[in-house]
Amino acid sequence: MDSGLLRQLIGEVGQTVIARSEHLTDLDQAIGDGDHGINMKRGCEAVLAEIDSIAAKPLPEALRAIGTQLVMTVGGASGPLYGTLCLSLGKALPAEPDAQAVAAAVATALAAVQARGKSERGQKTLLDVLGPVSDRLSAGNLNSLTELAEIANEAATATIPLQATRGRASFLGERSIGHMDPGACSLALIIETLVTSLEGSKK
């Protein structure tokens, strides 16, 4: 992955999350602190402010730099979780990963996020998106990257009927049912944007 493509990916993800930040905040106002979109926007703005220096780094170092920025700026529950995700990917990925290396790194990151959040799948968190995506990568033989975006979006939608048992949303009990988890939504949005950008770069 050259610096041009890396810069494109960082830029498009950051801009997309910022553009959808109000939607993410609306989701969080229903079952959380109401600041997920605001926090994610702040984190993305901090990353975009350093995009030139980050994109000039090898992929593992770039991911660690992004993770560090997110931990420092996002705040709330999402900062540590997204920071851990990026930092773990940065530690596990080689500079030029193949499909097998990506699958292994995502599985490692999944375990790291689970440990950081002391949570499991099915508790209405971003793990409910990260888990199925990791499973599909580990299974191999993807028909296309678009399949990952579809899995992520379907998994985010599948959090709607779940009752939250972790985080602020868990305080609502059954009242958390009927709302999409904002963290699951933001992760699905990031994965869809990455997939669209990578697919577009092949044309």
C-alpha positions, 0 to 999 in steps of 0.5 A: 500500500503506497502513501497515496492510497493510504492517504485516500483511505484515511481521508475518505473514512475521516470525512465520511464519519464527520459527515455522518456524525449527527446521525451517530449522535442521534443514535447515541442520544436514544440509548447512551450519553448522546456524544458518540458522533461528537466524539468520533468527529473530534477524533477524525478531525485530529487524524485528518489534521495529521494526515500528511505525516500519518500517510507517509508512514508504513501501514503498521506505523500509520495505524498506530499513529491513528490509534494514538490520536483516537485514544487522546481525542475521542474520549468516552467509551469509544476512544479506548475501543477504537484506539485499541482496535487501530493500535492492535492492527498496527502491531499485528499487520506487516507493511504489505499484508496479504489476505491471511495476514489481514484476517489474523490481524483482525482476529487479534484486534477483536480479542484486544477490543474484547479484553479492553471493553470487558465485553462479548458479542451479543451485548450490543456493542461494536463487537457485534460488527467486528466479530462477524467481519473477523469470522468472514475474513478468517473463513477466506475465499471472499467473493469481493470486498463488498461482501465485508461491507454487507456483513458489517451493515447487516450486523449493525442492523442486527443490534437493533433488537438486542438488549444492551448489557454493557456500557451506558445503554445497559442502564436502560434495560429493555428500553435499549431494545429497538435502537441500533448501537451507535458504535456498531453503526460507526464501525459499519460505516468505516468498513463500508467506506474502506471497502468502497474506497479500495474497490474504487482504487482498483478501477 
